[in-house]
Amino acid sequence: MPDLKAIPISELQEATAKLFASLIAQGVSEIPLEKEQYWRVYFHDVFNDEKPEPVQSNVGEDWDDLKAELSDPSGIAHWHAFHHLAGLMKTVAYADLRGALVAPASRKIS
């Protein structure tokens, strides 16, 4: 496989839309949270050659900061919005991995 040089934004947007459309078609209307705290590395350390130190993050803070960023009339700081979106996408992936992405009527209450 040749080295990837760029990712077309329109294709990434389409892929993301298909993923969410698939969940919605299955009756999934929300992402249930098991935990709010999670581990990540600072985004500016992700591509360093040295091993980065993990830091704790919070799903609620990611959600609040993303919504605030998108509602800012002075303009979006894309790096900041995508930084928080990445944490939220990991939350979706974790929910799916543990079997929590099901329609509300099918969800087990524990």
CORFENNOR-V374186 format. One record per residue. N is the residue number from 1. SS is DSSP state (~ for helix, > for strand, _ for the rest). NEAR is the number of other ideal C-beta (glycine too) atoms within 10 Angstrom. Layout:
# CORFENNOR-V374186
N/SS/NEAR + N/SS/NEAR
This chain:
# CORFENNOR-V374186
1/_/3 + 2/_/4 + 3/_/4 + 4/_/6 + 5/_/5 + 6/_/5 + 7/_/9 + 8/_/8 + 9/~/8 + 10/~/8 + 11/~/9 + 12/~/10 + 13/~/10 + 14/~/11 + 15/~/10 + 16/~/12 + 17/~/10 + 18/~/10 + 19/~/14 + 20/~/11 + 21/~/10 + 22/~/11 + 23/~/19 + 24/~/10 + 25/~/8 + 26/_/12 + 27/_/12 + 28/_/21 + 29/_/9 + 30/_/10 + 31/_/16 + 32/_/13 + 33/_/13 + 34/_/11 + 35/_/9 + 36/_/13 + 37/>/10 + 38/>/15 + 39/>/9 + 40/>/17 + 41/>/14 + 42/_/13 + 43/~/14 + 44/~/10 + 45/~/14 + 46/_/10 + 47/_/7 + 48/_/10 + 49/_/4 + 50/_/6 + 51/_/8 + 52/_/14 + 53/_/8 + 54/>/12 + 55/>/10 + 56/>/8 + 57/>/21 + 58/>/14 + 59/~/20 + 60/~/11 + 61/~/13 + 62/~/22 + 63/~/18 + 64/~/12 + 65/~/18 + 66/~/18 + 67/~/12 + 68/~/12 + 69/~/19 + 70/~/11 + 71/~/8 + 72/_/12 + 73/_/4 + 74/_/5 + 75/_/7 + 76/_/12 + 77/_/11 + 78/~/10 + 79/~/10 + 80/~/15 + 81/~/17 + 82/~/14 + 83/~/19 + 84/~/21 + 85/~/18 + 86/~/15 + 87/~/19 + 88/~/15 + 89/~/14 + 90/~/16 + 91/~/21 + 92/~/16 + 93/~/12 + 94/~/17 + 95/~/19 + 96/~/15 + 97/~/9 + 98/_/10 + 99/_/9 + 100/_/16 + 101/_/20 + 102/_/16 + 103/_/11 + 104/~/10 + 105/~/6 + 106/~/9 + 107/_/14 + 108/_/7 + 109/_/3 + 110/_/4
